[in-house]
Amino acid sequence: MASYLKKQNLFKEILFSRTTALVVLFAVFFTGYGLVSLIGKSINEAKARKVAEAQASELSKKQTELSEKLSVLNTADGQESALREQFPVVKEGEHVVVITGSEDTTSNPDGSGANQSKQSGFWNFVKSVFK
């Protein structure tokens, strides 16, 4: 029975020693640090997931829009409208009207489109710099 008590005392000495307390304290500290790090990573991943879902929904909208445009371009009217948007094309019987800005030229009564508002020359350039 004396050896049994010695074994129990040895077990209590090991269990309640300072070394065991330090080992348990370090284990708790590193477990807590790992848990906090894991929670931070989880939050960042949730944010990244929301961004990715938003981008995916935006891309699906673009895909739908582009497929609609493609289906329109497969028709004759769609091809004609696309061609008219890109190039100045007219059909027979249609007329083209070209509108120019009023600042570019002013027409004289004699029909010449001389530019009267902008005079050229070195002194006029110098005067226009200091206006």
Biotite code that builds the C-alpha atoms (Angstrom):
import biotite.structure as struc

atoms = struc.array([
    struc.Atom([0.000, 0.000, 0.000], chain_id="A", res_id=1, res_name="MET", atom_name="CA", element="C"),
    struc.Atom([2.912, 2.298, 0.575], chain_id="A", res_id=2, res_name="ALA", atom_name="CA", element="C"),
    struc.Atom([3.999, 1.990, -3.058], chain_id="A", res_id=3, res_name="SER", atom_name="CA", element="C"),
    struc.Atom([0.440, 2.863, -4.144], chain_id="A", res_id=4, res_name="TYR", atom_name="CA", element="C"),
    struc.Atom([0.574, 6.065, -2.108], chain_id="A", res_id=5, res_name="LEU", atom_name="CA", element="C"),
    struc.Atom([3.966, 6.904, -3.569], chain_id="A", res_id=6, res_name="LYS", atom_name="CA", element="C"),
    struc.Atom([2.572, 6.455, -7.059], chain_id="A", res_id=7, res_name="LYS", atom_name="CA", element="C"),
    struc.Atom([-0.362, 8.738, -6.228], chain_id="A", res_id=8, res_name="GLN", atom_name="CA", element="C"),
    struc.Atom([1.945, 11.375, -4.760], chain_id="A", res_id=9, res_name="ASN", atom_name="CA", element="C"),
    struc.Atom([4.188, 11.197, -7.819], chain_id="A", res_id=10, res_name="LEU", atom_name="CA", element="C"),
    struc.Atom([1.153, 11.612, -10.075], chain_id="A", res_id=11, res_name="PHE", atom_name="CA", element="C"),
    struc.Atom([-0.045, 14.613, -8.035], chain_id="A", res_id=12, res_name="LYS", atom_name="CA", element="C"),
    struc.Atom([3.428, 16.148, -8.135], chain_id="A", res_id=13, res_name="GLU", atom_name="CA", element="C"),
    struc.Atom([3.587, 15.849, -11.909], chain_id="A", res_id=14, res_name="ILE", atom_name="CA", element="C"),
    struc.Atom([0.006, 17.019, -12.435], chain_id="A", res_id=15, res_name="LEU", atom_name="CA", element="C"),
    struc.Atom([0.236, 20.026, -10.142], chain_id="A", res_id=16, res_name="PHE", atom_name="CA", element="C"),
    struc.Atom([3.799, 21.063, -10.966], chain_id="A", res_id=17, res_name="SER", atom_name="CA", element="C"),
    struc.Atom([4.777, 24.456, -12.418], chain_id="A", res_id=18, res_name="ARG", atom_name="CA", element="C"),
    struc.Atom([6.049, 22.821, -15.602], chain_id="A", res_id=19, res_name="THR", atom_name="CA", element="C"),
    struc.Atom([2.663, 21.228, -16.270], chain_id="A", res_id=20, res_name="THR", atom_name="CA", element="C"),
    struc.Atom([0.949, 24.548, -15.575], chain_id="A", res_id=21, res_name="ALA", atom_name="CA", element="C"),
    struc.Atom([3.268, 26.317, -18.054], chain_id="A", res_id=22, res_name="LEU", atom_name="CA", element="C"),
    struc.Atom([2.666, 23.654, -20.707], chain_id="A", res_id=23, res_name="VAL", atom_name="CA", element="C"),
    struc.Atom([-1.112, 23.967, -20.279], chain_id="A", res_id=24, res_name="VAL", atom_name="CA", element="C"),
    struc.Atom([-0.858, 27.780, -20.330], chain_id="A", res_id=25, res_name="LEU", atom_name="CA", element="C"),
    struc.Atom([1.158, 27.733, -23.584], chain_id="A", res_id=26, res_name="PHE", atom_name="CA", element="C"),
    struc.Atom([-1.288, 25.246, -25.128], chain_id="A", res_id=27, res_name="ALA", atom_name="CA", element="C"),
    struc.Atom([-4.234, 27.493, -24.227], chain_id="A", res_id=28, res_name="VAL", atom_name="CA", element="C"),
    struc.Atom([-2.422, 30.575, -25.555], chain_id="A", res_id=29, res_name="PHE", atom_name="CA", element="C"),
    struc.Atom([-1.510, 29.018, -28.914], chain_id="A", res_id=30, res_name="PHE", atom_name="CA", element="C"),
    struc.Atom([-4.971, 27.489, -29.272], chain_id="A", res_id=31, res_name="THR", atom_name="CA", element="C"),
    struc.Atom([-6.547, 30.905, -28.646], chain_id="A", res_id=32, res_name="GLY", atom_name="CA", element="C"),
    struc.Atom([-4.173, 32.597, -31.083], chain_id="A", res_id=33, res_name="TYR", atom_name="CA", element="C"),
    struc.Atom([-4.967, 30.005, -33.746], chain_id="A", res_id=34, res_name="GLY", atom_name="CA", element="C"),
    struc.Atom([-8.690, 30.438, -33.130], chain_id="A", res_id=35, res_name="LEU", atom_name="CA", element="C"),
    struc.Atom([-8.497, 34.234, -33.491], chain_id="A", res_id=36, res_name="VAL", atom_name="CA", element="C"),
    struc.Atom([-6.463, 33.842, -36.679], chain_id="A", res_id=37, res_name="SER", atom_name="CA", element="C"),
    struc.Atom([-8.968, 31.350, -38.045], chain_id="A", res_id=38, res_name="LEU", atom_name="CA", element="C"),
    struc.Atom([-11.881, 33.698, -37.303], chain_id="A", res_id=39, res_name="ILE", atom_name="CA", element="C"),
    struc.Atom([-10.080, 36.564, -39.081], chain_id="A", res_id=40, res_name="GLY", atom_name="CA", element="C"),
    struc.Atom([-9.467, 34.405, -42.129], chain_id="A", res_id=41, res_name="LYS", atom_name="CA", element="C"),
    struc.Atom([-13.090, 33.302, -42.128], chain_id="A", res_id=42, res_name="SER", atom_name="CA", element="C"),
    struc.Atom([-14.287, 36.913, -42.117], chain_id="A", res_id=43, res_name="ILE", atom_name="CA", element="C"),
    struc.Atom([-11.948, 37.809, -45.007], chain_id="A", res_id=44, res_name="ASN", atom_name="CA", element="C"),
    struc.Atom([-13.125, 34.795, -46.989], chain_id="A", res_id=45, res_name="GLU", atom_name="CA", element="C"),
    struc.Atom([-16.767, 35.782, -46.446], chain_id="A", res_id=46, res_name="ALA", atom_name="CA", element="C"),
    struc.Atom([-16.036, 39.261, -47.808], chain_id="A", res_id=47, res_name="LYS", atom_name="CA", element="C"),
    struc.Atom([-14.187, 37.818, -50.800], chain_id="A", res_id=48, res_name="ALA", atom_name="CA", element="C"),
    struc.Atom([-17.093, 35.446, -51.441], chain_id="A", res_id=49, res_name="ARG", atom_name="CA", element="C"),
    struc.Atom([-19.577, 38.325, -51.506], chain_id="A", res_id=50, res_name="LYS", atom_name="CA", element="C"),
    struc.Atom([-17.395, 40.218, -53.977], chain_id="A", res_id=51, res_name="VAL", atom_name="CA", element="C"),
    struc.Atom([-17.064, 37.124, -56.164], chain_id="A", res_id=52, res_name="ALA", atom_name="CA", element="C"),
    struc.Atom([-20.834, 36.544, -56.083], chain_id="A", res_id=53, res_name="GLU", atom_name="CA", element="C"),
    struc.Atom([-21.454, 40.173, -57.082], chain_id="A", res_id=54, res_name="ALA", atom_name="CA", element="C"),
    struc.Atom([-18.992, 39.832, -59.967], chain_id="A", res_id=55, res_name="GLN", atom_name="CA", element="C"),
    struc.Atom([-20.608, 36.566, -61.027], chain_id="A", res_id=56, res_name="ALA", atom_name="CA", element="C"),
    struc.Atom([-24.073, 38.134, -61.092], chain_id="A", res_id=57, res_name="SER", atom_name="CA", element="C"),
    struc.Atom([-22.711, 41.116, -63.056], chain_id="A", res_id=58, res_name="GLU", atom_name="CA", element="C"),
    struc.Atom([-21.077, 38.778, -65.560], chain_id="A", res_id=59, res_name="LEU", atom_name="CA", element="C"),
    struc.Atom([-24.282, 36.781, -65.964], chain_id="A", res_id=60, res_name="SER", atom_name="CA", element="C"),
    struc.Atom([-26.160, 40.028, -66.666], chain_id="A", res_id=61, res_name="LYS", atom_name="CA", element="C"),
    struc.Atom([-23.547, 40.971, -69.264], chain_id="A", res_id=62, res_name="LYS", atom_name="CA", element="C"),
    struc.Atom([-23.818, 37.514, -70.807], chain_id="A", res_id=63, res_name="GLN", atom_name="CA", element="C"),
    struc.Atom([-27.592, 37.840, -71.056], chain_id="A", res_id=64, res_name="THR", atom_name="CA", element="C"),
    struc.Atom([-27.279, 41.309, -72.567], chain_id="A", res_id=65, res_name="GLU", atom_name="CA", element="C"),
    struc.Atom([-24.678, 40.188, -75.095], chain_id="A", res_id=66, res_name="LEU", atom_name="CA", element="C"),
    struc.Atom([-26.725, 37.130, -76.095], chain_id="A", res_id=67, res_name="SER", atom_name="CA", element="C"),
    struc.Atom([-29.720, 39.431, -76.695], chain_id="A", res_id=68, res_name="GLU", atom_name="CA", element="C"),
    struc.Atom([-27.565, 41.722, -78.854], chain_id="A", res_id=69, res_name="LYS", atom_name="CA", element="C"),
    struc.Atom([-26.252, 38.705, -80.734], chain_id="A", res_id=70, res_name="LEU", atom_name="CA", element="C"),
    struc.Atom([-29.750, 37.425, -81.416], chain_id="A", res_id=71, res_name="SER", atom_name="CA", element="C"),
    struc.Atom([-30.696, 40.879, -82.732], chain_id="A", res_id=72, res_name="VAL", atom_name="CA", element="C"),
    struc.Atom([-27.598, 40.920, -84.965], chain_id="A", res_id=73, res_name="LEU", atom_name="CA", element="C"),
    struc.Atom([-28.603, 37.582, -86.475], chain_id="A", res_id=74, res_name="ASN", atom_name="CA", element="C"),
    struc.Atom([-31.585, 39.289, -88.111], chain_id="A", res_id=75, res_name="THR", atom_name="CA", element="C"),
    struc.Atom([-31.376, 41.379, -91.273], chain_id="A", res_id=76, res_name="ALA", atom_name="CA", element="C"),
    struc.Atom([-32.718, 44.491, -89.536], chain_id="A", res_id=77, res_name="ASP", atom_name="CA", element="C"),
    struc.Atom([-30.157, 44.120, -86.747], chain_id="A", res_id=78, res_name="GLY", atom_name="CA", element="C"),
    struc.Atom([-27.302, 43.832, -89.207], chain_id="A", res_id=79, res_name="GLN", atom_name="CA", element="C"),
    struc.Atom([-28.536, 46.894, -91.060], chain_id="A", res_id=80, res_name="GLU", atom_name="CA", element="C"),
    struc.Atom([-28.810, 48.975, -87.880], chain_id="A", res_id=81, res_name="SER", atom_name="CA", element="C"),
    struc.Atom([-25.326, 47.917, -86.755], chain_id="A", res_id=82, res_name="ALA", atom_name="CA", element="C"),
    struc.Atom([-23.933, 48.815, -90.159], chain_id="A", res_id=83, res_name="LEU", atom_name="CA", element="C"),
    struc.Atom([-25.661, 52.209, -90.084], chain_id="A", res_id=84, res_name="ARG", atom_name="CA", element="C"),
    struc.Atom([-24.244, 52.932, -86.621], chain_id="A", res_id=85, res_name="GLU", atom_name="CA", element="C"),
    struc.Atom([-20.669, 52.209, -87.677], chain_id="A", res_id=86, res_name="GLN", atom_name="CA", element="C"),
    struc.Atom([-20.604, 53.602, -91.203], chain_id="A", res_id=87, res_name="PHE", atom_name="CA", element="C"),
    struc.Atom([-22.427, 56.435, -92.999], chain_id="A", res_id=88, res_name="PRO", atom_name="CA", element="C"),
    struc.Atom([-24.474, 54.147, -95.236], chain_id="A", res_id=89, res_name="VAL", atom_name="CA", element="C"),
    struc.Atom([-27.660, 55.233, -97.012], chain_id="A", res_id=90, res_name="VAL", atom_name="CA", element="C"),
    struc.Atom([-30.211, 53.347, -99.065], chain_id="A", res_id=91, res_name="LYS", atom_name="CA", element="C"),
    struc.Atom([-31.501, 54.420, -102.420], chain_id="A", res_id=92, res_name="GLU", atom_name="CA", element="C"),
    struc.Atom([-33.892, 57.312, -102.035], chain_id="A", res_id=93, res_name="GLY", atom_name="CA", element="C"),
    struc.Atom([-32.491, 58.418, -98.675], chain_id="A", res_id=94, res_name="GLU", atom_name="CA", element="C"),
    struc.Atom([-30.611, 61.662, -98.193], chain_id="A", res_id=95, res_name="HIS", atom_name="CA", element="C"),
    struc.Atom([-27.755, 62.433, -95.816], chain_id="A", res_id=96, res_name="VAL", atom_name="CA", element="C"),
    struc.Atom([-27.725, 65.628, -93.800], chain_id="A", res_id=97, res_name="VAL", atom_name="CA", element="C"),
    struc.Atom([-24.383, 66.747, -92.371], chain_id="A", res_id=98, res_name="VAL", atom_name="CA", element="C"),
    struc.Atom([-24.570, 69.209, -89.505], chain_id="A", res_id=99, res_name="ILE", atom_name="CA", element="C"),
    struc.Atom([-21.455, 71.184, -88.680], chain_id="A", res_id=100, res_name="THR", atom_name="CA", element="C"),
    struc.Atom([-20.796, 73.345, -85.665], chain_id="A", res_id=101, res_name="GLY", atom_name="CA", element="C"),
    struc.Atom([-21.434, 77.071, -85.950], chain_id="A", res_id=102, res_name="SER", atom_name="CA", element="C"),
    struc.Atom([-18.006, 77.879, -84.503], chain_id="A", res_id=103, res_name="GLU", atom_name="CA", element="C"),
    struc.Atom([-16.120, 76.288, -87.398], chain_id="A", res_id=104, res_name="ASP", atom_name="CA", element="C"),
    struc.Atom([-17.040, 78.623, -90.242], chain_id="A", res_id=105, res_name="THR", atom_name="CA", element="C"),
    struc.Atom([-19.317, 81.505, -90.952], chain_id="A", res_id=106, res_name="THR", atom_name="CA", element="C"),
    struc.Atom([-20.541, 81.912, -94.464], chain_id="A", res_id=107, res_name="SER", atom_name="CA", element="C"),
    struc.Atom([-20.240, 85.184, -96.330], chain_id="A", res_id=108, res_name="ASN", atom_name="CA", element="C"),
    struc.Atom([-23.163, 86.529, -98.317], chain_id="A", res_id=109, res_name="PRO", atom_name="CA", element="C"),
    struc.Atom([-21.263, 85.681, -101.477], chain_id="A", res_id=110, res_name="ASP", atom_name="CA", element="C"),
    struc.Atom([-21.266, 81.981, -100.498], chain_id="A", res_id=111, res_name="GLY", atom_name="CA", element="C"),
    struc.Atom([-17.618, 81.597, -99.597], chain_id="A", res_id=112, res_name="SER", atom_name="CA", element="C"),
    struc.Atom([-17.115, 79.806, -96.332], chain_id="A", res_id=113, res_name="GLY", atom_name="CA", element="C"),
    struc.Atom([-14.205, 81.915, -95.155], chain_id="A", res_id=114, res_name="ALA", atom_name="CA", element="C"),
    struc.Atom([-13.445, 81.908, -91.467], chain_id="A", res_id=115, res_name="ASN", atom_name="CA", element="C"),
    struc.Atom([-13.795, 85.479, -90.292], chain_id="A", res_id=116, res_name="GLN", atom_name="CA", element="C"),
    struc.Atom([-13.778, 84.933, -86.545], chain_id="A", res_id=117, res_name="SER", atom_name="CA", element="C"),
    struc.Atom([-10.330, 83.344, -86.373], chain_id="A", res_id=118, res_name="LYS", atom_name="CA", element="C"),
    struc.Atom([-7.545, 85.465, -87.777], chain_id="A", res_id=119, res_name="GLN", atom_name="CA", element="C"),
    struc.Atom([-4.101, 84.073, -88.222], chain_id="A", res_id=120, res_name="SER", atom_name="CA", element="C"),
    struc.Atom([-0.764, 85.733, -87.664], chain_id="A", res_id=121, res_name="GLY", atom_name="CA", element="C"),
    struc.Atom([1.878, 86.114, -85.022], chain_id="A", res_id=122, res_name="PHE", atom_name="CA", element="C"),
    struc.Atom([0.491, 89.270, -83.342], chain_id="A", res_id=123, res_name="TRP", atom_name="CA", element="C"),
    struc.Atom([-3.027, 87.863, -83.164], chain_id="A", res_id=124, res_name="ASN", atom_name="CA", element="C"),
    struc.Atom([-1.588, 84.762, -81.501], chain_id="A", res_id=125, res_name="PHE", atom_name="CA", element="C"),
    struc.Atom([0.263, 86.889, -78.942], chain_id="A", res_id=126, res_name="VAL", atom_name="CA", element="C"),
    struc.Atom([-2.892, 88.916, -78.259], chain_id="A", res_id=127, res_name="LYS", atom_name="CA", element="C"),
    struc.Atom([-4.948, 85.766, -77.784], chain_id="A", res_id=128, res_name="SER", atom_name="CA", element="C"),
    struc.Atom([-2.451, 84.432, -75.227], chain_id="A", res_id=129, res_name="VAL", atom_name="CA", element="C"),
    struc.Atom([-2.882, 87.492, -73.018], chain_id="A", res_id=130, res_name="PHE", atom_name="CA", element="C"),
    struc.Atom([-6.687, 87.652, -73.209], chain_id="A", res_id=131, res_name="LYS", atom_name="CA", element="C"),
])
